């Protein structure tokens, strides 16, 4: 169940859903709990940097 909840929260954040809405939908009383679910991994950060266009 934990993985499904994590994926649900992460997918909502990826689509631009505000964190407060994600927290409510996930049943979290604290935004800090929600932040733990949606903190990007090192792989996520590397992917984001690779997606930057360095051409001006």
N, C-alpha and C positions, 0 to 999 in steps of 0.2 A: 504494500500500500504506500509505503514511503516514497518509492521511486515514482509511482504514478502521480502522487501529490507534487513531487519535485518537478516532474515533466510538465504537469498542468500549469504550475506557477511560472516555470521558465518559458513555456509557450506563450502565456499571456503577456509576459514582459517583452518577449521578442516581437510581439505584434503591436507594441506601444501602449499597452494597457497601464494606466497609472498604478503605482505600487500600492496605494491605499485600496484600490479596487481589487487587486490581486490578493491582498491580505484578507479582505472581507470574503471573497469567493473561496479562499483556502481555509477559512475558519480560524484565522490567526487573530489573537487579541493585540499583538504587538507587531509593529513594522519591523522590529529587530529580528523576529522569527522569520518573517517573509524574506528579509535581506539574506538570511543564511541560505535559503532555498535558491535564490537568484544571483548569488555572487558568481561572477564569471570565473571559469577555470583558467589555468595558464594557456591551455589550448584555445579557449575562446578569445583570449587576449591576443595571442599570436595570429589567429585567423583575422581578427579585426585590423591588426597592423598590416598584414599582407594585402588586405582589401583596399588600402589607401593608394590612390593614384599619385605617383611622385612626379608625373609630368605636369608642367605648368603651361 
